[in-house]
Amino acid sequence: MIDRIDNLAGVVPWLLYDFRSPYRLHPVLQQGWNRKGVLGPGGEKKKSWFVLHAYFAER
């Protein structure tokens, strides 16, 4: 999909790691963490990491 966007200069993951955030207050899902990164707080690779890795490996 990214390859079909005209005039696209590049891509970069917005959040690399999950990080602590005082504004993430959901007691079950967030527990004080922003969990949008492609790597978990301990460095474990999430599914999105493998998608990005495969995309950049083609380049």
HUZI-V92895 format. One record per helix or strand. SS is the DSSP state (H for helix, E for strand). FROM is the first residue (numbers start at 0). LEN is the number of residues. If there is no record, write none. Layout:
SS|FROM|LEN / SS|FROM|LEN
This chain:
H|1|3 / E|16|1 / E|18|2 / E|32|2 / E|38|1 / E|44|1 / H|46|12
